[in-house]
């Protein structure tokens, strides 16, 4: 399934990285390294989007199953 994800600020985009498979590794970094990651990512986003908004393609590969009763 594919959809477009529109985030109203770069901060939301940066924070969405914590909801990906690398999230636990990011949360395991020191506060200083997390701040550095956030700043570097925000700087990169600012370079490609001057209006502070991020729109991108989001793909979900989640399958769920239910066991019949």
C-alpha positions, 0 to 999 in steps of 0.5 A, a space after each residue: 500500500 502506498 500513500 502520500 504523507 504530508 507533514 506540516 513541519 520538518 519537526 514532524 518529519 524528523 520525529 517520524 524517523 523514530 516510528 521506523 525500524 531504526 527508531 529503537 537505535 535512535 532512542 538508544 543514542 545519547 541526548 547529544 547525538 539525538 539532538 545532532 541527528 535532529 539538527 542534521 536532518 532538519 538542515 537537509 530538509 530545509 535545503 530541499 524545502 524552504 516552506 517548512 513543509 514535507 510531502 513524501 511517499 509513504 509505503 506500508 508493508 504490514 500484514 495482519 492475520 486473525 486466527 478463526 475462532 
